[in-house]
Structures are given as C-alpha cells and as structure tokens.
C-alpha cells in the first residue's frame, strides 16, 4: 500500500470532491469481480470513488485496506459509505494526446493604394 503525504492527500480529496462513485460493493462484499473493476477503473482514472452498500464502519475500513493492498493503491479518504483511492498511472501507460498538424498560415494579400 502506497503512502501519501498530508499535502498530497488534501489535493487528492479536493480533486475527488466532484467525482461520482464508479465501483459499488454490494451485499456480497469484496469479490474478485469487484477487485477487477477497481483495477480497471484505476488504470483509466487514477483517482476513484467506491460506494459500499452494506457494511459497518470496521468492515469498510477493512475493505479499504484490502482494496489498497490488492491493487497497489493508496487510501485517500473514507467518509461514510464512500471510499476514495488513488494509484498513479505508469508513465508509459499514460494516454498520448494526438496533435493536429500545423495548418499553413494564410498570408494577407496586399491591398492596392487607392
């Protein structure tokens, strides 16, 4: 499990504020399918929210720790039934933005004096 500094954690909490949960843990708890979904979303987004439907506080704490241990993510926040985790994307896997080729500049035609 990765550790974050308080400054990093604060910045990530601010980024996560406007996010919606992308993974929901149901009554069956933390299954392999849920971990796979967390992994898929971490690869795509780095910072995700997970909603836990039915569990007590201690169980949610254990789930947060298990998710972080199994995915290599860092815990950011646990507030109510929402867990926030972060894992930095590898540099080589970062999306490459395509750039458009430069368009030739138009040259203004000289205006004949009148």
C-alpha positions in Angstrom: 0.0 0.0 0.0 1.4 3.4 -1.0 1.6 6.2 1.5 0.7 9.8 0.6 1.8 12.9 2.4 -0.9 15.0 4.0 -0.4 17.7 1.3 -0.9 15.1 -1.5 -3.9 13.6 0.3 -5.5 17.1 0.7 -5.0 17.8 -3.0 -6.5 14.4 -4.0 -9.5 14.9 -1.7 -10.2 18.2 -3.5 -9.9 16.5 -6.9 -12.2 13.7 -5.8 -14.9 16.0 -4.4 -16.7 16.3 -7.8 -16.4 12.7 -8.7 -19.2 10.1 -8.7 -18.6 6.5 -7.4 -17.5 4.3 -10.3 -17.5 1.0 -8.3 -20.2 -0.2 -6.0 -19.6 -3.0 -3.5 -22.8 -4.9 -2.9 -24.0 -7.3 -0.2 -21.6 -10.0 -1.3 -18.7 -7.8 -0.2 -15.3 -7.6 -1.9 -15.3 -10.3 -4.6 -12.8 -10.9 -7.4 -15.1 -9.2 -9.8 -15.2 -6.0 -7.6 -11.4 -6.0 -7.3 -11.1 -6.4 -11.1 -13.5 -3.5 -11.6 -11.5 -1.3 -9.2 -8.3 -2.3 -11.1 -9.8 -1.4 -14.4 -11.0 2.0 -13.2 -7.7 2.8 -11.5 -6.0 2.2 -14.8 -8.4 4.5 -16.6 -8.8 7.3 -14.0 -6.1 7.1 -11.2 -8.5 8.5 -8.6 -11.8 6.8 -8.0 -14.6 6.6 -5.5 -16.1 3.3 -4.3 -19.5 3.1 -2.7 -20.0 0.4 -0.1 -23.7 -0.6 0.1 -24.0 -2.8 3.2 -21.2 -2.8 5.8 -20.3 -1.4 9.2 -17.6 1.1 9.7 -15.0 -1.5 10.7 -15.9 -3.7 7.7 -15.5 -0.6 5.4 -12.1 0.1 6.9 -11.0 -3.5 6.2 -12.4 -3.2 2.7 -10.4 -0.1 2.1 -7.2 -1.7 3.3 -7.9 -4.9 1.2 -8.5 -2.9 -1.9 -5.3 -0.9 -1.5 -3.3 -4.0 -0.7 -4.6 -5.9 -3.7 -4.3 -3.1 -6.2 -1.3 -1.2 -5.0 -3.4 1.9 -4.5 -3.2 4.5 -1.7 -6.2 5.3 0.6 -7.2 8.9 0.2 -10.4 9.2 2.2 -13.1 7.2 3.9 -16.2 9.2 4.6 -19.5 7.5 5.3 -20.0 4.8 2.8 -17.6 6.3 0.2 -14.0 5.2 -0.1 -11.6 7.2 -2.2 -8.4 5.5 -3.6 -5.6 6.7 -5.8 -2.9 5.0 -7.8 -0.6 6.9 -10.1 -0.7 5.7 -13.7 2.6 4.4 -15.0 4.4 6.9 -17.3 4.5 4.5 -20.3 0.7 3.8 -19.9 -0.2 7.5 -19.8 -2.6 8.4 -22.7 -0.9 10.2 -25.6 -2.7 13.1 -26.9 -2.8 13.4 -30.7 -1.8 16.7 -32.1 -3.1 18.1 -35.3 -0.6 19.0 -37.9 0.1 22.7 -38.1 -2.1 24.4 -40.7 -0.3 26.7 -43.1 -0.8 30.3 -42.2 -2.8 32.4 -44.5 -0.9 35.4 -45.8 -3.0 38.5 -46.3 -3.0 39.9 -49.8 -1.6 43.4 -50.1 -4.2 46.0 -50.6 -3.6 48.3 -53.6 -3.5 52.0 -52.6 -6.5 54.0 -53.8 
